């Protein structure tokens, strides 16, 4: 009897839990009769009543639910790692707590796993968001696919199912500052995509802030590509070529008296331009160096405050 672990990280989701958990329980009817389920909820340092709602959900199905409370907010990626560390399933699925990614896709994903695939991805082909959000999201995923992970699916993904073997691989890596979905792609396992339209969030407000989005972009490129450093090299060569051409032009102009150069203005423009390039270069190098320092410290990706374990029928 295979055990399916459903992993849900929660951050300010007190309004979602009473809706999401019943929907997940109802979705069990769409699976074969020989499948058993466990649900691992992780409260990622929420400051509302998310943890209390999770404990209430656990009371409705204590033999299926484990609730993990982190000491503070460590981010969705690390919260998912905490859920992976506390689950026992033969196969796992990560899904958001806000139901923007439909649980109805999970039975289809499970069938692919039964047919031998270790990784199944539900990729977004469209989303019910503003035009600007769609534009930046699509652009980001296209750039990642072209320059960092050519094997990544189009449109990005937050809902994916994976075998216990992959879970063990991810936990063994224990990498810092990760963008978890793309780390699954980096492993190189064959996968299949199930396209879907991401729904509009109906309950609560998204905590996926601009700063978190920027960090995800930086983590994606720094973690999976040397493109930022390569761009510095290319830009340096390009600037050097421009400087050489500009210098030769000035010398020729002065020799033949063809041009009159305002030395002060040209010097200031050149200094400002080169200084800006140097600051950007230091910033890019700093991102790599800081991540190396963070890895050398070897601090844990998350700190668990308390765990409310699921209880077997015998214990009940």
C-alpha positions as CSV (number, residue, x, y, z in Angstrom):
1,X,0.0,0.0,0.0
2,X,1.9,3.1,-1.2
3,X,1.9,6.1,1.1
4,X,1.4,9.6,-0.5
5,X,2.8,12.5,1.5
6,X,1.2,15.8,0.8
7,X,3.5,18.7,1.9
8,X,2.1,22.1,2.5
9,X,4.1,25.1,3.7
10,X,1.9,27.8,5.3
11,X,2.6,31.5,6.0
12,X,-0.3,33.7,7.1
13,X,-2.8,31.1,5.9
14,X,-5.3,31.1,8.7
15,X,-8.2,31.7,6.3
16,X,-7.0,29.1,3.8
17,X,-6.6,26.1,6.1
18,X,-10.3,25.5,6.8
19,X,-10.9,25.4,3.1
20,X,-7.7,23.7,1.8
21,X,-7.6,20.7,4.1
22,X,-11.2,19.6,3.4
23,X,-10.5,20.0,-0.3
24,X,-7.4,17.7,0.0
25,X,-9.4,15.1,2.0
26,X,-12.2,15.2,-0.6
27,X,-9.6,14.7,-3.3
28,X,-8.6,11.3,-1.9
29,X,-11.7,9.9,-3.5
30,X,-10.0,10.4,-6.9
31,X,-7.2,8.0,-6.1
32,X,-7.1,4.2,-6.2
33,X,-8.3,2.4,-3.1
34,X,-4.9,1.1,-2.3
35,X,-3.3,4.5,-1.6
36,X,-2.9,5.8,1.9
37,X,-2.2,9.5,2.8
38,X,-0.3,11.7,5.2
39,X,-0.4,15.5,5.3
40,X,2.6,17.4,6.6
41,X,1.8,21.1,7.3
42,X,4.7,23.5,8.1
43,X,3.9,26.8,9.8
44,X,6.7,29.0,8.5
45,X,6.7,31.5,11.4
46,X,3.2,33.0,10.8
47,X,2.1,35.8,13.1
48,X,-1.6,35.1,12.7
49,X,-3.7,32.1,13.7
50,X,-2.3,29.7,11.1
51,X,-0.8,27.3,13.7
52,X,-4.0,27.1,15.6
53,X,-5.9,26.4,12.5
54,X,-3.5,23.6,11.6
55,X,-4.0,22.0,15.0
56,X,-7.7,22.1,14.5
57,X,-7.2,20.5,11.1
58,X,-5.1,17.8,12.8
59,X,-8.0,17.0,15.2
60,X,-10.2,16.1,12.3
61,X,-7.8,13.5,10.9
62,X,-5.1,12.9,13.6
63,X,-4.0,9.7,12.0
64,X,-3.0,11.5,8.8
65,X,-1.7,15.0,9.9
66,X,1.7,16.1,11.1
67,X,2.1,19.8,12.0
68,X,5.6,21.3,12.1
69,X,6.1,24.8,13.6
70,X,9.3,26.7,12.7
71,X,10.9,29.1,15.1
72,X,10.6,32.0,12.6
73,X,10.0,32.7,9.0
74,X,12.6,30.8,6.9
75,X,10.9,31.1,3.5
76,X,8.8,28.8,1.5
77,X,11.7,26.8,0.1
78,X,13.1,26.0,3.5
79,X,9.6,25.3,4.9
80,X,9.2,22.7,2.1
81,X,12.5,21.2,3.1
82,X,11.3,20.9,6.7
83,X,8.2,19.1,5.4
84,X,10.3,16.7,3.4
85,X,12.4,15.9,6.4
86,X,9.3,15.0,8.5
87,X,7.4,13.0,5.9
88,X,7.5,9.2,5.4
89,X,5.8,8.7,2.0
90,X,6.9,6.5,-0.8
91,X,5.9,9.4,-3.0
92,X,5.5,13.1,-2.1
93,X,3.8,16.1,-3.6
94,X,4.3,19.8,-2.8
95,X,1.3,22.1,-3.0
96,X,0.6,25.6,-1.9
97,X,-1.9,26.3,0.9
98,X,-4.0,28.8,-1.1
99,X,-5.5,26.4,-3.7
100,X,-4.2,28.4,-6.6
101,X,-2.8,25.1,-7.8
102,X,-5.7,22.6,-8.1
103,X,-5.4,19.4,-6.0
104,X,-7.4,17.7,-8.8
105,X,-4.2,17.4,-10.7
106,X,-2.5,15.2,-8.1
107,X,-4.3,11.9,-9.0
108,X,-3.1,12.4,-12.7
109,X,0.4,13.0,-11.4
110,X,0.2,10.0,-9.1
111,X,-0.6,7.8,-12.1
112,X,2.5,8.9,-13.9
113,X,4.5,7.9,-10.8
114,X,2.8,4.4,-10.8
115,X,3.9,4.1,-14.4
116,X,7.6,4.6,-13.4
117,X,8.3,8.3,-13.5
118,X,10.1,9.7,-10.4
119,X,9.2,13.4,-11.1
120,X,5.9,14.8,-12.3
121,X,5.4,18.6,-12.7
122,X,2.3,20.7,-13.1
123,X,3.5,23.6,-15.1
124,X,1.6,26.9,-15.5
125,X,0.7,27.7,-19.1
126,X,-1.4,30.7,-18.0
127,X,-2.3,32.4,-14.8
128,X,-5.2,34.6,-13.6
129,X,-3.0,37.6,-12.6
130,X,-2.4,41.1,-13.8
131,X,-0.8,41.7,-17.2
132,X,2.4,43.1,-15.5
133,X,2.7,40.0,-13.2
134,X,2.3,37.7,-16.2
135,X,4.9,39.6,-18.2
136,X,7.6,39.6,-15.5
137,X,6.9,36.0,-14.6
138,X,7.0,34.7,-18.1
139,X,10.1,36.7,-18.9
140,X,11.9,35.4,-15.8
141,X,11.1,31.8,-16.6
142,X,12.2,32.2,-20.2
143,X,15.5,33.7,-19.2
144,X,16.1,30.9,-16.7
145,X,15.3,28.3,-19.3
146,X,17.6,29.9,-21.9
147,X,20.6,30.7,-19.7
148,X,20.5,28.6,-16.5
149,X,18.4,25.4,-16.9
150,X,17.6,24.5,-20.5
151,X,15.6,21.5,-19.3
152,X,13.3,23.6,-17.2
153,X,9.6,23.6,-18.2
154,X,7.9,26.6,-19.6
155,X,5.9,28.9,-17.3
156,X,7.4,27.7,-14.0
157,X,5.8,25.5,-11.4
158,X,4.9,25.2,-7.7
159,X,3.0,21.9,-7.8
160,X,5.1,18.8,-8.3
161,X,5.2,15.2,-7.3
162,X,8.4,13.2,-6.7
163,X,9.6,9.8,-5.6
164,X,11.2,9.1,-2.2
165,X,14.5,8.6,-4.0
166,X,14.5,12.2,-5.2
167,X,13.4,13.4,-1.7
168,X,16.5,11.7,-0.3
169,X,18.7,13.3,-3.0
170,X,17.5,16.8,-2.1
171,X,17.9,16.3,1.6
172,X,21.4,14.9,1.1
173,X,22.4,18.0,-0.9
174,X,21.5,20.3,2.0
175,X,22.2,23.4,-0.1
176,X,21.8,27.0,1.2
177,X,19.8,29.8,-0.5
178,X,18.1,27.4,-2.9
179,X,15.2,27.9,-5.3
180,X,13.7,24.4,-4.6
181,X,11.7,23.8,-7.8
182,X,14.7,24.3,-10.0
183,X,16.9,22.2,-7.8
184,X,14.6,19.3,-8.7
185,X,15.2,20.0,-12.4
186,X,18.9,20.3,-11.9
187,X,19.0,16.7,-10.6
188,X,18.4,15.5,-14.1
189,X,15.6,13.0,-13.7
190,X,13.2,12.5,-16.5
191,X,9.9,14.2,-15.9
192,X,6.6,14.8,-17.5
193,X,4.6,18.0,-17.5
194,X,0.8,18.4,-16.9
195,X,-0.2,21.9,-18.1
196,X,-2.8,24.0,-16.2
197,X,-4.0,27.5,-15.6
198,X,-3.1,28.9,-12.2
199,X,-6.2,30.2,-10.4
200,X,-6.6,33.6,-8.8
201,X,-6.2,33.7,-5.0
202,X,-9.5,33.9,-3.4
203,X,-8.7,33.9,0.4
204,X,-6.1,36.1,2.1
205,X,-3.2,38.2,0.7
206,X,-0.1,36.8,-0.9
207,X,3.1,37.2,1.1
208,X,5.2,36.7,-2.0
209,X,6.7,40.2,-1.7
210,X,9.0,42.0,-4.2
211,X,12.0,41.4,-2.0
212,X,11.3,37.6,-2.0
213,X,10.8,37.7,-5.7
214,X,14.1,39.4,-6.3
215,X,15.9,36.9,-4.0
216,X,14.3,34.0,-6.0
217,X,15.6,35.5,-9.2
218,X,19.1,36.0,-7.8
219,X,19.1,32.5,-6.3
220,X,18.1,31.0,-9.6
221,X,21.0,32.5,-11.5
222,X,23.7,32.4,-8.9
223,X,22.7,28.8,-7.9
224,X,22.4,27.4,-11.4
225,X,24.4,29.5,-13.8
226,X,27.8,31.4,-14.2
227,X,26.0,33.8,-16.5
228,X,26.3,36.9,-14.1
229,X,30.1,36.5,-13.9
230,X,30.4,35.8,-17.6
231,X,28.5,39.0,-18.3
232,X,31.0,41.0,-16.2
233,X,33.8,39.6,-18.4
234,X,32.0,40.3,-21.6
235,X,31.1,43.8,-20.4
236,X,34.7,44.5,-19.4
237,X,36.0,43.5,-22.8
238,X,33.3,45.6,-24.5
239,X,34.2,48.6,-22.4
240,X,37.8,48.1,-23.1
241,X,37.2,48.0,-26.8
242,X,35.1,51.2,-26.6
243,X,37.9,52.9,-24.6
244,X,40.5,51.8,-27.2
245,X,38.4,53.1,-30.1
246,X,37.7,56.3,-28.3
247,X,41.3,56.9,-27.4
248,X,42.5,56.2,-31.0
249,X,39.8,58.6,-32.3
250,X,41.0,61.4,-29.9
251,X,44.6,60.9,-30.9
252,X,43.8,61.0,-34.6
253,X,41.5,64.0,-34.1
254,X,44.2,65.9,-32.4
255,X,46.9,65.0,-34.9
256,X,44.8,66.2,-37.8
257,X,42.9,68.9,-35.9
258,X,39.6,67.5,-36.9
259,X,38.0,67.5,-33.5
260,X,38.0,69.6,-30.4
261,X,37.6,67.6,-27.3
262,X,36.1,69.0,-24.0
263,X,38.4,67.1,-21.7
264,X,36.5,67.7,-18.4
265,X,33.1,66.5,-19.8
266,X,34.5,63.4,-21.5
267,X,36.5,62.5,-18.3
268,X,33.5,62.8,-16.0
269,X,31.3,60.7,-18.3
270,X,34.0,58.1,-18.5
271,X,34.6,58.0,-14.8
272,X,30.9,57.8,-13.9
273,X,30.3,55.0,-16.5
274,X,33.3,52.9,-15.4
275,X,32.4,53.5,-11.7
276,X,28.9,52.2,-12.2
277,X,30.2,49.1,-14.0
278,X,32.6,48.5,-11.1
279,X,29.9,48.8,-8.5
280,X,27.6,46.4,-10.4
281,X,30.5,44.0,-10.8
282,X,31.3,44.1,-7.1
283,X,27.6,43.5,-6.4
284,X,27.5,40.4,-8.6
285,X,30.7,39.0,-7.1
286,X,29.4,39.8,-3.6
287,X,26.3,37.6,-4.2
288,X,28.5,34.6,-5.0
289,X,30.9,35.4,-2.1
290,X,28.1,35.8,0.4
291,X,26.6,32.5,-0.6
292,X,30.0,30.8,-0.2
293,X,30.3,32.3,3.3
294,X,26.7,31.2,4.1
295,X,27.6,27.7,3.0
296,X,30.8,27.7,5.0
297,X,28.9,28.6,8.2
298,X,26.8,25.5,7.7
299,X,23.9,26.9,9.6
300,X,20.6,24.9,9.3
301,X,18.1,25.9,6.6
302,X,15.4,26.0,9.3
303,X,14.9,25.7,13.0
304,X,12.0,23.6,14.3
305,X,10.1,25.0,17.3
306,X,7.7,22.1,17.8
307,X,6.2,19.1,16.0
308,X,2.7,17.7,16.5
309,X,3.0,14.2,15.1
310,X,0.3,12.2,13.5
311,X,-1.1,9.4,15.6
312,X,-1.8,5.9,14.6
313,X,-5.2,4.3,15.1
314,X,-3.8,2.2,18.0
315,X,-2.6,5.4,19.7
316,X,-6.1,6.9,19.3
